[in-house]
Amino acid sequence: MELTLASADSLQRYRLLTSLIAPRPIALVSTVDADGRGNLAPFSFFMMGGGKPPSLAFSPLYDRQRGPKDTLRNIEATGEFVVNVVTRRMAERVNQASFDYPPDVDEFDAAGFTREPSHLVRVPRVAESPAALECRLFQVVRHGDGPQAANYVIGEIVHVRVHDAALRDDGLFDTAGQALVARLGRDEWAELRAQDVFDLPRPSTG
């Protein structure tokens, strides 16, 4: 198959690319609006940024009806957000939080998650998540116009909370043991299982 994207249908492009660029980790992003109302939404267009300062980025797309998503509006209004790590036990509720609720609906309540006070930001964390990254907004980079246009939200990570049970003896997060999930294409998700993980040290010579 050969497909020149400029001439392809937008839905066809989206479905093809999300099946190719996979698996994608899921950022369950919690925010509050200017009045303090909560919002919770998952995003799989998500990546770590740099290490100095520690940063990450995710991209909430413009939707078909309302334009900017509540998450983006809230971050631009308050300058803060939290990325909560997603496990298999959380997957169904995370999926429910992806529903296009109106702005006055708090997805913490709609999806059945528990609020937990953050350490440095006003936005609550998700208590059920084994790890949460508290962030302050650095910049939003817009790319495109209309439905499916990207908004790259770049945040500086200012605090990390990890449940003690999710830590290995070396003090690092037990990535293979926490049953993290990822998004694939279509309605497909994937679970990271310890038996599927392999070590591959970086080469020491050329």
C-alpha positions as CSV (number, residue, x, y, z in Angstrom):
1,M,0.0,0.0,0.0
2,E,1.1,3.5,-0.8
3,L,-0.8,6.5,0.7
4,T,-0.1,10.2,0.2
5,L,-1.6,11.7,3.3
6,A,-2.5,15.1,1.8
7,S,-5.0,13.4,-0.5
8,A,-6.4,10.8,2.0
9,D,-9.6,11.1,4.0
10,S,-8.9,12.5,7.5
11,L,-10.5,9.5,9.3
12,Q,-8.5,7.1,7.1
13,R,-5.3,8.9,7.9
14,Y,-6.0,8.9,11.7
15,R,-6.9,5.3,11.9
16,L,-3.9,4.2,9.9
17,L,-1.4,6.3,11.9
18,T,-2.8,5.3,15.3
19,S,-2.4,1.6,14.3
20,L,1.2,2.2,13.0
21,I,2.5,4.5,15.8
22,A,1.9,2.0,18.6
23,P,2.0,0.9,21.4
24,R,1.5,4.4,23.0
25,P,1.6,5.0,26.7
26,I,-1.5,6.6,28.2
27,A,-1.4,9.9,30.1
28,L,-4.5,10.1,32.4
29,V,-4.4,13.9,32.8
30,S,-6.2,15.6,35.6
31,T,-6.9,19.3,35.6
32,V,-9.1,21.9,37.2
33,D,-10.8,24.9,35.6
34,A,-10.5,28.5,36.8
35,D,-13.3,27.9,39.2
36,G,-11.7,24.7,40.6
37,R,-14.0,22.2,38.9
38,G,-12.2,18.9,38.1
39,N,-11.6,17.2,34.8
40,L,-9.9,13.9,33.9
41,A,-9.1,12.6,30.4
42,P,-6.8,10.0,28.9
43,F,-4.4,10.9,26.0
44,S,-2.2,8.4,24.2
45,F,-0.4,11.0,22.1
46,F,2.1,11.3,25.0
47,M,5.9,11.2,25.5
48,M,8.7,12.1,27.9
49,G,10.4,15.3,27.0
50,G,13.8,16.0,28.4
51,G,15.7,15.5,31.7
52,K,17.0,19.1,32.4
53,P,14.5,20.2,33.3
54,P,12.4,17.1,33.6
55,S,9.6,17.5,31.1
56,L,6.9,15.7,29.2
57,A,4.5,16.4,26.3
58,F,1.1,15.3,25.2
59,S,-1.2,16.4,22.5
60,P,-5.0,17.0,23.0
61,L,-6.5,17.3,19.5
62,Y,-9.2,19.7,18.6
63,D,-12.4,17.7,18.6
64,R,-15.1,17.8,15.9
65,Q,-17.8,19.8,17.8
66,R,-16.4,22.1,20.5
67,G,-12.8,22.8,19.4
68,P,-10.3,22.8,22.3
69,K,-10.9,20.0,24.8
70,D,-11.6,20.9,28.4
71,T,-8.2,19.6,29.4
72,L,-6.4,22.1,27.2
73,R,-8.6,25.0,28.2
74,N,-8.1,24.2,31.9
75,I,-4.3,24.0,31.5
76,E,-4.1,27.3,29.7
77,A,-6.3,28.9,32.4
78,T,-4.4,27.5,35.4
79,G,-0.9,26.5,34.2
80,E,-1.0,23.2,36.0
81,F,-1.9,19.5,35.4
82,V,-1.1,16.0,36.6
83,V,-0.3,13.0,34.5
84,N,-1.4,9.8,36.2
85,V,0.0,6.4,35.1
86,V,-2.6,3.8,33.9
87,T,-2.7,0.2,34.9
88,R,-4.8,-2.7,33.7
89,R,-7.1,-2.5,36.8
90,M,-7.8,1.1,35.8
91,A,-8.4,0.6,32.1
92,E,-12.2,0.3,31.9
93,R,-12.6,3.5,34.1
94,V,-10.0,5.3,32.0
95,N,-11.9,4.4,28.9
96,Q,-15.1,5.7,30.5
97,A,-13.3,9.0,31.2
98,S,-12.7,9.4,27.5
99,F,-16.4,10.0,26.9
100,D,-17.1,13.5,25.6
101,Y,-18.8,14.8,28.7
102,P,-19.9,18.5,28.9
103,P,-17.6,20.9,30.7
104,D,-19.6,20.9,34.0
105,V,-19.2,17.1,34.5
106,D,-16.2,16.0,36.6
107,E,-14.8,12.7,35.2
108,F,-13.4,11.8,38.6
109,D,-17.0,11.2,39.6
110,A,-18.3,9.9,36.2
111,A,-15.5,7.3,35.9
112,G,-15.3,6.4,39.6
113,F,-11.8,7.6,40.5
114,T,-10.7,9.0,43.9
115,R,-9.2,12.4,44.2
116,E,-5.9,12.7,46.2
117,P,-4.3,16.1,47.0
118,S,-1.1,16.9,45.1
119,H,2.1,18.1,46.7
120,L,3.0,21.2,44.6
121,V,0.0,21.9,42.3
122,R,-3.7,22.6,43.0
123,V,-4.8,19.8,40.6
124,P,-5.7,16.6,42.4
125,R,-4.0,13.3,41.6
126,V,-5.8,9.9,41.0
127,A,-5.4,7.8,44.1
128,E,-5.8,4.6,42.2
129,S,-2.8,5.3,40.0
130,P,0.6,3.8,41.2
131,A,2.4,7.0,40.1
132,A,1.6,10.6,39.3
133,L,3.6,13.4,37.8
134,E,2.7,16.9,38.9
135,C,3.4,19.4,36.1
136,R,3.5,23.1,35.4
137,L,2.8,24.4,31.9
138,F,5.8,25.5,29.9
139,Q,4.3,26.0,26.5
140,V,1.5,25.0,24.1
141,V,2.6,24.5,20.5
142,R,-0.3,24.5,18.0
143,H,0.0,22.7,14.7
144,G,-2.9,22.8,12.2
145,D,-6.5,24.1,12.3
146,G,-9.9,22.6,12.8
147,P,-10.8,19.0,13.9
148,Q,-7.8,16.8,14.7
149,A,-5.3,19.7,14.8
150,A,-2.6,19.2,17.4
151,N,-1.8,21.1,20.5
152,Y,1.5,20.0,22.0
153,V,1.3,20.7,25.7
154,I,4.8,20.8,27.1
155,G,5.0,20.6,30.9
156,E,7.8,20.7,33.4
157,I,7.6,17.9,35.9
158,V,7.9,19.4,39.4
159,H,7.0,16.5,41.7
160,V,6.5,12.7,41.4
161,R,4.5,10.5,43.7
162,V,5.0,6.7,43.5
163,H,3.2,4.2,45.7
164,D,5.7,2.3,47.8
165,A,4.3,-1.0,46.6
166,A,5.2,0.0,43.0
167,L,8.9,0.5,43.7
168,R,11.6,-2.1,43.2
169,D,14.5,-2.7,45.6
170,D,16.7,-0.3,43.6
171,G,14.2,2.6,44.2
172,L,12.9,2.7,40.6
173,F,9.4,2.2,39.4
174,D,8.5,-1.5,38.8
175,T,7.5,-0.9,35.2
176,A,7.2,-4.6,34.3
177,G,5.3,-5.5,37.4
178,Q,2.6,-2.9,37.5
179,A,0.6,-4.1,34.4
180,L,0.7,-0.8,32.6
181,V,-1.5,-0.5,29.6
182,A,-1.0,1.1,26.2
183,R,-3.2,2.1,23.2
184,L,-2.9,0.5,19.8
185,G,-5.1,1.2,16.8
186,R,-8.9,0.7,16.5
187,D,-10.4,-0.2,20.0
188,E,-7.3,-2.3,20.9
189,W,-5.3,-1.9,24.1
190,A,-2.3,-3.8,25.3
191,E,-1.1,-4.8,28.8
192,L,2.6,-4.8,29.6
193,R,3.3,-8.1,31.4
194,A,6.5,-9.1,33.1
195,Q,6.9,-12.2,30.9
196,D,6.8,-10.0,27.8
197,V,9.7,-7.8,28.9
198,F,13.3,-8.5,27.8
199,D,16.6,-6.8,28.6
200,L,18.8,-5.4,25.8
201,P,21.8,-3.5,27.1
202,R,23.0,-0.6,25.0
203,P,26.0,-1.4,22.8
204,S,29.4,-0.5,24.4
205,T,31.2,-0.6,21.0
206,G,30.5,0.3,17.4
